[in-house]
Amino acid sequence: MSTIINDRIDVRISKQQKELIKHASVLKGFKSLTEFVVFCISNEANNIIKEHDIVLKTIEDKKLFVDAILNPPKANDKLKRAQMNHSNFIKKNESKN
């Protein structure tokens, strides 16, 4: 499968980083360092996008999330009790250290 090259990314890294990346590339059997780098960054980019889309899949999800952050509901009794239990737990563990 051939790849059409139509853009370029220049990156400056330390010699140690380059040696580490070269070593990993050889271990994985890539023909070139460039092939390995493109493979890795493409995979990571896809993973980040998938993670992001799982949590906030639609524009409506994103709007609801932002609205909940900007306009949080008032704490109910269960939340207040949980917060008090958490505070007590933290205080007890701080005194042990």
GUDRENMI-983796 format. One record per residue (C-alpha): residue number from 1; residue in one letter; x, z negated, y negated. Coordinates in pm, 1 decimal, padded with zeros to 6 digits. Each point is the difference from the previous one (the first is absolute). Example, Ala and Ser with C-alpha at 12.3 -4.5 7.8 and 13.67 -1.06 7.14 Angstrom:
BEGIN
R  resi  resn        c1        c3        c2
R     1     A   01230.0  -00780.0   00450.0
R     2     S   00137.0   00066.0  -00344.0
//
This chain:
BEGIN
R  resi  resn        c1        c3        c2
R     1     M   00000.0   00000.0   00000.0
R     2     S   00162.2   00106.3  -00325.2
R     3     T  -00056.5  -00180.0  -00323.9
R     4     I  -00033.0   00181.5  -00331.1
R     5     I   00229.1  -00160.3  -00253.9
R     6     N  -00133.7   00026.2  -00350.6
R     7     D   00096.9  -00324.7  -00170.5
R     8     R   00284.1  -00248.1  -00013.0
R     9     I   00050.4  -00376.5  -00029.6
R    10     D   00336.1  -00140.8  -00107.0
R    11     V   00075.0  -00356.9   00102.1
R    12     R   00305.6  -00212.4  -00062.3
R    13     I   00077.4  -00260.4   00266.9
R    14     S   00298.2  -00211.6   00093.9
R    15     K   00248.9   00113.6   00263.4
R    16     Q  -00122.8  -00282.4   00225.1
R    17     Q  -00359.3   00118.1  -00029.5
R    18     K   00099.1   00357.7   00075.1
R    19     E   00198.8  -00103.2   00308.4
R    20     L  -00290.4  -00210.1   00122.9
R    21     I  -00242.0   00290.3  -00047.8
R    22     K   00239.6   00245.5   00166.0
R    23     H   00036.8  -00231.9   00298.4
R    24     A  -00377.4  -00033.3   00039.4
R    25     S  -00037.8   00376.3  -00031.8
R    26     V   00248.9   00060.3   00280.7
R    27     L  -00164.3  -00262.5   00220.5
R    28     K  -00338.1   00168.5  -00045.2
R    29     G   00145.7   00344.3   00073.3
R    30     F  -00067.7   00174.9  -00327.4
R    31     K   00195.3   00319.6  -00071.1
R    32     S   00077.3  -00099.2  -00357.2
R    33     L  -00012.8  -00295.7  -00233.0
R    34     T  -00243.2   00188.8  -00221.9
R    35     E  -00237.6   00057.2   00291.4
R    36     F   00009.6  -00370.1   00082.1
R    37     V  -00057.8  -00110.1  -00360.8
R    38     V  -00291.5   00240.1  -00047.5
R    39     F  -00153.4  -00114.9   00330.7
R    40     C   00032.5  -00369.2  -00092.8
R    41     I  -00131.3   00023.0  -00353.3
R    42     S  -00289.3   00222.4   00107.5
R    43     N  -00097.1  -00247.6   00272.1
R    44     E   00023.9  -00295.3  -00237.5
R    45     A  -00202.1   00181.0  -00267.9
R    46     N  -00272.6   00078.3   00254.5
R    47     N  -00003.0  -00361.9   00121.2
R    48     I  -00033.3  -00133.1  -00354.3
R    49     I  -00286.6   00238.0  -00074.1
R    50     K  -00177.7  -00090.9   00325.7
R    51     E   00039.4  -00373.5  -00071.7
R    52     H  -00133.0   00045.7  -00349.6
R    53     D  -00295.7   00207.0   00112.8
R    54     I  -00096.4  -00248.7   00270.9
R    55     V  -00046.4  -00278.9  -00252.1
R    56     L  -00150.7   00197.0  -00284.8
R    57     K  -00134.5   00318.3   00153.7
R    58     T  -00230.8   00130.1  -00269.7
R    59     I  -00010.7  -00003.7  -00378.7
R    60     E  -00301.5  -00229.9   00028.5
R    61     D   00205.3  -00245.2   00211.6
R    62     K   00269.8   00001.8  -00267.3
R    63     K  -00254.3  -00061.0  -00276.9
R    64     L  -00154.3  -00291.0   00192.2
R    65     F   00342.9  -00150.4   00062.4
R    66     V   00103.8   00022.6  -00366.3
R    67     D  -00334.1  -00140.9  -00110.8
R    68     A   00037.3  -00295.8   00238.0
R    69     I   00346.6  -00070.4  -00142.8
R    70     L  -00108.7   00031.8  -00362.4
R    71     N  -00334.9  -00177.1   00044.5
R    72     P   00035.4  -00247.3   00286.9
R    73     P  -00310.9  -00183.2   00113.3
R    74     K  -00023.9  -00374.4  -00065.8
R    75     A   00135.0  -00218.1   00277.8
R    76     N  -00268.2  -00136.9   00231.4
R    77     D   00013.3  -00342.1   00169.4
R    78     K   00174.1   00132.5   00312.3
R    79     L   00275.4   00160.9  -00204.5
R    80     K   00045.4  -00315.4  -00210.4
R    81     R   00022.6  -00210.0   00317.0
R    82     A   00251.7   00242.6   00153.2
R    83     Q   00210.4  -00014.0  -00315.8
R    84     M  -00005.1  -00379.3   00002.5
R    85     N   00097.4  -00007.2   00370.4
R    86     H   00284.2   00239.4  -00068.9
R    87     S   00124.7  -00209.7  -00292.4
R    88     N  -00010.8  -00313.6   00213.6
R    89     F   00186.9   00177.6   00279.7
R    90     I   00271.6   00114.2  -00241.4
R    91     K   00036.6  -00348.9  -00147.8
R    92     K   00032.9  -00158.2   00345.5
R    93     N   00264.2   00250.7   00107.4
R    94     E   00197.5  -00033.7  -00323.6
R    95     S   00029.0  -00373.7   00053.0
R    96     K   00143.9   00059.0   00350.6
R    97     N   00282.6   00216.1  -00136.6
//
